[in-house]
């Protein structure tokens, strides 16, 4: 290798550039983190079976085609893989220079949601309707641009050797960059996405080496802000009802508490090995709403049991473990911060989604990474995997 950013392989001339370098001894394919890739693919394929089980009998959703959601989930997975390959090919360092454009585009898209082009799905006005029955949720991509933008600012002077860690002015600039899209998303309102973004910001700051005073200050400010949002009535009625049902599970079991009650029944009925794929009574009886998206984990709990649901958690654990390893072994702060931001994102979203099906977290409408149905979410998580792979591929090899 001629340098950390080069993929040219010794012994191959320009006429053999391209895929030859990918499969060479020190080419990209051999430097990929295969555990992350294989675990992510396995999760997406398991998700396709769970989505199919949850929707094949729901004629009011699948337009009379039992394979409607299965086909789209597999298509979304394929597009996500293609996006991952594109991100790896471009490289996270090249994307670093494109952060201003990516940030501006993501802010523009979430602003479009607040115009007549935006649409409301399941109470959240956070979507843009597209032709062909498709829709786009820009807030999913904002998570990536916040990670890249904050990493660019926080690592600039550190990687250049000017400072050992980000100074207070740099931290303020990074927080300002993250605050603008978060405020716009709050106006939708999409509280679940805002919660993820807050965790991302905290994870990025911790990984950057910024003063702990910033972390504790943000935790205090976040608590005060949450109380202010509640008191000022910024939340919609359905969001307030969800938190009330979380605080009191016996509240309105046929209304606002219905989803979580049915979710717990479905998971509890699975036992150790489950009732069998496509054989769950709660799933086939269509008792759990939004089972292909927010509550897809209930299908695993009921039909695959503790073992199958545990396998999903284990695969997600592999993704997080390898992402932590990448963050720890990366030699530049920019790569470390990007990987850490992705870890914070995946870890919190996984905990929140599974937690709300078990009744230990409030219902926020966050999908389970790789498993839940949804194009925007699937594209975003696979692009994040692409960033992790790029950090691995572009890491200097030992002599």
FENLINTA-V135584 format. One record per residue. PHI is phi in degrees with one decimal (NA if undefined). PSI is psi as a letter, one per 20 degrees, with the letter a starting at -180 (999 if undefined). D_LAST is the distance of its C-alpha to the last C-alpha in Angstrom with 1 decimal. Layout:
PHI:PSI:D_LAST
PHI:PSI:D_LAST
This chain:
NA:p:9.8
-89.8:i:11.7
174.2:r:11.7
-66.3:h:12.1
-100.0:j:15.5
-102.7:q:15.1
-112.9:j:15.5
-67.5:p:16.0
-102.3:p:14.5
-58.9:p:14.2
97.2:i:17.4
-119.9:p:19.6
-82.9:r:22.1
-59.7:h:24.0
-69.3:i:26.6
-108.4:k:24.3
-68.8:r:23.2
106.6:c:24.1
-71.1:i:23.9
-59.0:g:22.0
-69.6:h:18.8
-68.2:h:19.6
-105.0:j:19.5
-68.9:r:16.8
-55.2:g:13.9
-116.3:k:11.8
-77.9:r:15.1
-61.1:g:17.0
-59.2:h:19.0
-80.6:i:16.2
-102.8:i:14.6
-64.5:q:18.1
-86.9:n:19.4
-69.5:h:21.8
-58.2:g:23.8
-64.0:g:24.9
-62.9:g:25.8
-67.7:h:27.7
-65.0:g:29.4
-66.6:g:30.5
-63.3:g:31.9
-60.5:g:33.7
-63.5:g:35.3
-64.7:h:36.5
-70.2:g:38.0
-62.5:h:39.7
-60.3:h:40.9
-62.8:h:42.5
-67.8:g:44.5
-68.1:g:45.6
-63.4:g:46.6
-63.5:g:48.6
-61.8:h:50.3
-75.6:h:51.2
-120.7:i:52.6
-64.0:h:54.0
-100.8:j:57.5
-94.0:n:57.6
-64.7:h:59.6
-72.7:i:60.2
-110.1:h:56.5
-92.3:j:55.3
56.2:k:58.1
82.7:j:59.4
-111.0:o:56.1
-63.2:h:54.5
-96.9:j:51.2
-58.5:g:51.2
-74.4:h:48.6
-60.9:g:46.5
-60.2:g:46.1
-70.0:h:45.3
-64.7:g:42.8
-65.9:h:40.9
-62.9:g:41.2
-61.1:h:39.8
-64.2:g:36.8
-61.9:g:36.2
-64.5:g:36.4
-60.3:g:34.1
-61.8:g:31.4
-63.4:h:31.9
-65.3:h:31.5
-60.6:g:28.2
-60.3:g:26.9
-63.0:g:28.2
-66.1:g:26.5
-62.8:g:23.1
-66.4:g:23.7
-70.8:g:24.8
92.5:q:22.2
-66.8:h:23.1
-72.5:h:22.3
-67.5:h:24.8
-65.5:h:27.3
-59.5:h:26.9
-74.1:i:28.7
-96.2:j:31.3
-55.0:g:32.2
-56.5:g:35.6
-68.9:g:36.7
-63.9:g:35.6
-64.6:g:37.3
-61.9:h:40.4
-65.8:g:40.7
-67.6:h:40.4
-64.7:h:43.0
-61.5:g:45.2
-67.4:g:45.1
-72.2:h:46.0
-68.2:h:48.8
-61.8:h:50.1
-61.2:h:50.5
-82.3:i:53.1
-94.8:r:55.1
-59.1:i:57.4
-74.1:i:54.4
-76.1:q:53.2
-137.2:q:54.4
-106.6:p:54.8
-131.0:p:53.5
54.5:k:54.4
87.6:i:55.6
-102.4:p:52.5
-89.7:m:52.9
-134.5:k:49.3
-125.7:q:49.2
-120.1:p:49.7
-73.7:p:51.6
-118.0:r:50.3
-61.2:q:52.1
80.2:j:52.2
81.1:j:52.4
-92.8:r:48.9
-144.9:q:48.2
-126.6:p:45.4
-112.5:n:44.5
-60.4:h:42.8
-60.9:h:42.1
-64.5:h:39.4
-80.9:h:37.4
-61.8:h:38.2
-56.7:g:36.0
-69.5:g:32.9
-68.4:h:34.1
-64.2:g:34.7
-61.4:g:31.2
-65.2:g:29.7
-66.4:g:32.3
-65.4:h:32.0
-62.7:g:28.2
-60.0:g:28.4
-70.1:g:31.0
-69.3:h:29.6
-96.4:i:26.0
-54.6:g:27.0
-80.6:h:27.6
-71.3:g:25.1
-65.9:h:22.1
-77.6:i:23.5
87.5:j:23.6
-77.5:h:27.4
-142.1:q:28.0
-78.0:h:26.4
-157.7:r:28.3
-62.7:p:30.8
-85.5:r:34.2
-63.0:h:37.5
-63.5:g:38.3
-64.8:g:35.1
-62.0:g:35.8
-60.7:g:39.3
-62.6:g:38.2
-65.6:h:35.9
-66.8:h:38.8
-63.0:h:41.1
-60.4:g:38.9
-77.0:h:39.0
-68.3:h:42.6
-57.6:g:44.1
-65.7:h:43.1
-64.2:h:43.8
-65.9:h:47.3
-65.3:g:47.9
-64.4:h:46.8
-63.3:h:49.1
-71.3:i:52.0
-63.4:g:51.6
-93.7:q:51.6
-127.4:n:48.5
-64.1:h:48.0
-60.6:g:45.4
-64.3:h:43.0
-62.5:g:43.7
-60.3:g:42.9
-62.9:g:39.5
-63.0:h:38.8
-62.7:g:39.8
-64.2:h:37.4
-59.5:g:34.6
-59.0:g:35.5
-63.9:g:35.5
-63.4:g:32.1
-64.0:g:30.6
-63.9:g:32.2
-62.1:g:31.0
-72.8:h:27.4
-77.6:i:27.6
86.0:j:28.7
-63.9:q:32.1
-56.0:p:34.9
-62.0:h:36.4
-60.4:h:39.7
-66.9:g:38.9
-64.7:g:38.2
-65.5:h:41.4
-63.4:g:43.4
-68.4:h:42.4
-62.3:g:43.3
-66.0:g:46.7
-65.9:h:47.2
-65.1:g:46.3
-63.2:g:48.9
-63.8:h:51.5
-64.7:h:50.7
-63.4:g:51.1
-65.5:h:54.5
-66.6:g:55.5
-59.6:g:54.7
-65.7:g:56.8
-69.8:h:59.7
-82.6:i:59.8
71.8:k:60.0
-72.3:h:57.0
-69.7:q:56.0
-74.7:r:57.9
-59.6:h:60.3
-68.2:h:58.2
-72.0:g:55.3
-62.6:g:57.6
-64.0:h:59.1
-63.9:g:55.7
-67.6:h:55.0
-64.7:g:58.5
-67.5:h:58.1
-66.7:g:54.8
-68.3:h:56.7
-134.7:n:59.6
-57.5:h:58.8
-82.0:i:62.5
-73.9:o:63.2
48.7:m:64.6
-63.2:h:63.0
-92.9:i:64.6
-118.2:d:63.3
-66.1:h:60.3
-89.0:j:59.2
-63.3:g:59.6
-57.2:g:55.9
-68.7:h:54.5
-63.7:g:57.3
-67.0:h:56.8
-63.6:g:53.0
-66.7:h:53.5
-62.7:g:56.1
-61.9:g:53.8
-66.7:g:50.9
-65.3:h:53.2
-78.4:i:54.9
-76.4:h:51.7
63.7:b:51.5
-77.5:g:48.8
-111.9:i:48.4
84.4:r:50.2
-86.6:i:53.2
106.5:q:51.2
-59.1:p:49.5
71.7:j:52.2
-114.8:j:54.7
-71.2:p:54.6
-68.9:h:58.1
-67.2:h:57.0
-74.9:g:54.8
-67.1:h:57.3
-81.1:i:60.0
59.0:l:58.2
-84.5:h:58.8
-98.2:o:55.5
-70.4:q:55.3
49.9:l:52.1
-75.5:h:50.6
-82.7:i:48.2
-116.5:e:46.6
-64.4:h:47.0
-112.7:k:48.2
-65.9:h:46.2
-65.0:h:45.0
-67.3:h:48.6
-64.1:g:48.5
-63.0:g:45.6
-63.1:h:47.5
-78.2:g:50.7
-92.9:h:49.8
-109.2:i:46.6
71.7:a:47.5
-60.2:h:45.5
-67.1:g:43.0
-67.5:g:42.4
-64.3:h:42.3
-64.8:h:39.9
-64.0:g:37.6
-61.3:g:37.5
-63.7:h:36.7
-64.5:g:34.0
-65.0:g:32.3
-64.3:h:32.6
-64.0:h:31.1
-62.3:g:28.0
-59.0:g:27.6
-67.0:g:28.0
-61.5:g:25.7
-68.3:h:22.8
-64.7:h:23.6
-63.3:h:23.7
-62.9:g:20.2
-62.9:g:18.9
-61.4:h:20.9
-72.8:h:19.6
-93.6:i:15.8
-69.9:p:16.1
-88.5:i:15.0
-112.6:q:18.0
-64.9:h:21.6
-58.6:g:22.9
-64.2:h:20.8
-61.4:g:21.7
-66.9:g:25.3
-61.1:g:25.6
-62.8:g:24.2
-66.0:h:26.6
-62.6:h:29.5
-67.6:g:29.1
-59.2:g:29.0
-61.3:g:32.2
-60.5:g:33.8
-63.7:g:33.2
-65.1:g:34.0
-68.3:g:37.3
-65.4:h:38.5
-64.1:g:38.0
-62.6:g:39.8
-66.3:g:42.5
-65.2:g:43.2
-67.2:h:43.3
-62.2:h:45.1
-72.9:h:47.9
-73.7:h:48.6
-92.6:i:49.0
85.1:j:51.1
-100.7:i:48.9
-137.3:q:47.9
-69.4:q:50.2
-75.1:p:50.2
-124.6:i:48.3
81.0:j:47.7
-85.1:p:43.8
-78.0:r:42.4
-85.1:o:40.1
-50.8:p:36.6
73.1:h:36.2
-100.8:g:39.4
-67.4:q:42.3
-73.0:p:43.9
151.3:o:43.4
-66.2:g:41.7
-60.1:g:40.6
-63.9:g:39.1
-63.8:g:37.3
-62.1:g:35.9
-64.9:g:34.7
-69.4:h:32.9
-72.8:h:31.1
-64.2:h:30.1
-64.3:h:28.7
-62.1:h:26.7
-60.6:h:25.4
-63.5:g:24.4
-61.8:g:22.5
-65.7:h:20.7
-63.2:g:19.9
-61.6:h:18.3
-67.2:g:16.1
-64.4:h:15.4
-88.6:j:14.7
-71.2:p:12.4
-57.1:p:9.1
-83.6:q:6.4
-70.9:q:3.8
-68.8:999:0.0
